[in-house]
Amino acid sequence: MKYTTACMALAVALAACNGETNTDADTTSDSTENAMMEESADAWTDLTQPSAWRNYKADTLSGAWKIGDNMIALEGKGGGDIITKDEYENFELEMEWKISEGGNSGVFFNVVEADSLPTVYYSGPEMQVLDNERHADAKIEKHRAGDNYDLQKSTVETVKPAGEWNQAKLVVNNGHVEHYLNGTKVVEYDLWSPTWEEQVAASKFAEMPMYGKAHSGHIALQDHGDQVWFRNVRIREL
């Protein structure tokens, strides 16, 4: 009887011990998961703030660009191209965009500023933003939405009609570039590779000596004279 009672007491003690251990493990697991989530959230920088942008080769931001409330919108003419104040090398950029009917714009990266470079496209490669149904550029291969503009066409067309939001992602990592549009990778290339150099030589940028040469630079949004909207714009460095 004493033996049975002792065994029961030991069993209760072990169960209590195990329960405490499991509770500690669960607490540690939850803390680690929360820390990882916070770290992941902190890794992203919100770019839908006026303080993040300025006009190309200027210290100010044109009033035609409206930035705030999670939105970047070009609402009028004469806004000019805008660039991030910060420069980036390896990064992941996410956003949603929609274009007006017959509209044209673009997202650029590795943009540099110099007296000899009048606009952002003299240096920065472009992920095209376009109304594929109405704009004249849609008739030209490599000029359609999602394309590596004038160098490489998308493998598949996933763009939505003008006035509808498109999800876009641009990944640049050690010269390897990927364009995503509405969840699909549509373009992939390697900067400064032999293939890249051949594509540049066969493009409209062949006479622009600084095009695609920089290994880091500003992100830019283009004023092509048409209304365009961007939202949920965020970036994280890799």
N, C-alpha and C positions, 0 to 999 in steps of 0.2 A: 504494500500500500504506500509506504514511504517512497519506494522507487518510482511508482507510477506518478505520485504527486510531484516528485523532483523532475521527472521527465516533462510533465506538463508545464511546469514553471520554466524549464529551459526552452521549451518550444515557444511559449509566449514571449520570452525575452528575445529569442532569435527573430520571431515575426516582427516584433517592435523594432528591432535593429534594422531588419530589411526594409521595413516601411520608412524609417528615417532616411536610409540610404537612397531609396528610390525617390523620395521627396526631394532630397538634395540634388540628385541627378536630374530630375525634371526641372528643378529651379535653374540649375546651371545651363541645361539645354535651352530653356526659354530665354535666359539672359543672353546666351550666345546668339540665338536666332534674332532677338531684338537688336542686338548690337550690329549684326550683319546687315539687317534691314536699314538701320539708321545710317550705317557707313555707306550703303548703296545709295540711299536717298541723298546723303551729303555729297556724294561724288558728282552729282548732276548740278549744273549751273543753269538757272533760269535766264534765258536771253530775252524775255518779253518785258524788259525794263528799259526805259529811256536812257538810263545811265550806262547801258551796255553798248550803245551805238553812237556813231557820228557819221557825217557824210564823208565820202572819199576825199582825201586831201583837204579836210576841213576839221575845225575843232567843234563845230556846232552841228545840230540836227535840223534838217528842213522841216517846216511846219506841214508840208504835204504828207509826211510820214507820221502816222498816229500810232504811238506805242503805249500800251498799258492794258490792264484788265485781261492779261494773258493773250494779247493780240498785237500783231504788227501789221499795219494796213497802209498801203499807198492809195490815198483817196483822191489825189489831184495830180495835175501835171507839174513838171518841173521840180520833182522831189529829189532827183539825182540818186545815184547809187549810194547805199549806206554800207558801212563795214563795222565789225565789232571793234571795240577799243582794244581788246586783248588779242593776242596772236596765239595760234595753236599749231602743233606739229602732228601728234598722233591723237586721234579723237573719234568719238562717235557723236554725231549730230542727229537729233530727231525733231520732227516738226509735222504739222499738217498745213497744207496750202490749198487755196482755191483761186482760180483765175476768172476774170471777167470774160464775157463772150468775145471771141476773137483776140484774146489777150496773150501776152508774151512776157515772161520774166525769167529769172534764173537764180540759182544758189551757187555761189562761187567759194573756193577755198584757196589757201596759200597765196592770197592776194598781197602784193607789196605796193608801196607808194614810192614814186620817183617822178621827177619833172618830165621825164621822157615817156611816162605812161599815163595817157589821158583818161583812161577808164579802167575799171576793174578787170575787164576781159583781156587786157594786154598782158596780164601775168597769171591770173587765176583760172584753172580749169572750172568747167561749169556743169552742174546738173540742171538740165533744161526744165523749165516750167512753161507749159503751153496749153492752149485750147486746141487739141488735135483735130477737132471737127471743123473749125472755122478759120484758123490762122493760116496764112499762106505758107509759112515755114513747115507746116505739117506735111506738105507735099515733098519735102526734102528728107531723105534718109539722114539720120544722125542729128536732125533738128527737132525731133519730137519729144514729148514729155518723158522725162527720166533718162534721156540719152546723155552720154558723154559728148557734149555739144560739138558737132562738126568733126568728131573723131571716131565715134563708135555708137552704133544704134543699139537700142534695147533688144534683148532676146525675145521678149514678149510684151505686148501692149496691155497694161493694167490700169491706165489712167481713167478717171471718171470724167463725165462731161463738165463743161464750164459751169461754175456756180456751186459745184459739189466739192466737199472736202476730200483731199487725198492725203494719205499717210506716207511720209517720206523719211528715209534714213540714209545718211552718208557716213561711211566708215573709212577712215584713212589711218593706216598703221604701217609705218616704215615703208612708205611708198606704195603699198598695196591699197587699192581703192575699190569700194563696193557701193553701188547705188541700189537702194530698195524703194519700190513704189507699191503701196497698198499690200505690204506683206511679202512681196516677191522680189528676189534679187534679179534686177534687169540688166545690170552692167557690172563688169569686173575688169580691172586692168592694173598694170604696174607702171607707175611713173618712172621715167628715165630708162626704161627697158628698150631694147632694140625695136620691139613692136611699137611702143609708144613713140619713139623718135620717127619711125616711118609714118605713123598716123599724123603726127604734127606736120611733117614735111609735105604731106598730101592735103593739108587742110588750109583754111583761110588764115591760120596763125603762123604759117611758114615764114612770113616776113616780120614776125614779132619776136625778137631775140630773147625776151624775158619770159615768154609764155611757158608756163609749166616748169620753170627752172627752180623756183624756190622750194625749199624743204620744209618751210613753215610760213605762216602768214595769217592774215585776217580772213574771217568769214564775211561774205558780202551778199547782199540782196539787191537785185537789179531794178532800176527804174527804166522800163522799156516803153514808157508812155501809156501804159495800161493799168487799170486798177487790179490790185492783187492783195491777197490777205494771207497771213501766216499766223498760226496759233500753236500753243503748246511747244514752243521752241526751246529746246534745252540741249546742253552739250556736256560731255564728260571726257576728260583726258585719259588716254590709255597708256 
